[in-house]
Amino acid sequence: MTAETETAQSTGSCCSPTGSCHDGAADVRIEGTDAVTAVYEVKGMTCGHCEGAVSEEISALAGVTSVAAVAATGLVTVTSKAPLTEDAVRAAVDEAGYELLGPAA
């Protein structure tokens, strides 16, 4: 687990989901690195436990360096060494028990 994943898990609870700092940008290259950041919309997350489950599954994908899931908005920000296929992200989200709606607009 990455530091961001650990933070995402500890910020919410089943009773009070966290707010969001995401702006909805998808597939953004981080200047000075080869990293790619993508934001996805996930249906069904309602609490910190949900955030952790989604983060854990996506973190297991090859090349993923950080994941930050926010139940309150349904947004998951993924940073990876190279772009991920939507099918790979969808499979990870499905494995966690949630539904990938697609890249955030």
N, C-alpha and C positions, 0 to 999 in steps of 0.2 A: 504494500500500500504506500502511496505517496503522501507527503505532508498535506497536500490539498484534499486528498480523499479522507484522511483522518480528520481534518477540519470540517469537511462537509458532514461527516458522521456525527460529530460532536455538537453541531450547531442546532440541529432540529430535534424534535421529539414527536411522539405519536400525537401529542396534544397541541403543539405549536410549531408549525412549519416555519422555516426561515424566509426572509425576503430575498430579493435578487439584486445583483449588481451587473447582470448581463445585459448587453445591448442588442442581442439578436444577430450579431455578425457571424458569418459562417466561412470556413476555409480561409482563414487569415494567416499569412506567413508572418512570423515574428522576425523583425529586422535584425540582421546580424547572426541569425541562426538558420538552420535548415528545418526548424520546427514548424508545424502547421497546427493552427487552432481552428476547430470546427465546433459549432453549437447546434445541438439537436433538440428536438421537442419530443418528450416522452410522456405518454398518457398513463395515469394510474398511480403516480408517486404521491403520497399524502403525508409523509413524515420522514424523520431522520433515518429510520431503519430502511425505508424505501431508497433514500439517497445512497445509503451504504451498499445496498444490494446491487443497484445499478452501477455504482462506481466500481465495485469489486469485479463484476463481470467484464466491464469495458476495460478496466485496468489490465486484465489478463490478455488482451489482444496484443499481438506483436507490434512493437514500436511505440506503444502508448507510454507517455511520460507523466501525464497528470490527468485527472478527471475531477470535475466539480459539478455535482448534481444538486439542484435546488428544487425541492418538492413544491414550494409555493408557486413557482412559475412553470414547472414542468420542463425546465431547460437544463441541459447537460452540456458542459463545456469540456471538450476533449483536446488535449495537446498531444501530438504524436510526431515522430521523426519523419514521417511521410504521410500523405493523404491516406485515409482509411476508406475501404469500400463501404457503401451504405449497407450492403448485405452482411458484412462482418459485424458492423455496429448493431444492426437489427437482430442478428442471431444472439449477440451478447445480451441485449435488452430483453429479448424473449426468454433467454435462459434465466434471467433475474425475475421473470414473471410480469413484465410490463410490456407496453406496446410503443414501438418507435413510430412516431408520426412522420418523421423526416427531418431534414435540415431546417433550422429555425429561419424564419423570413426576416 
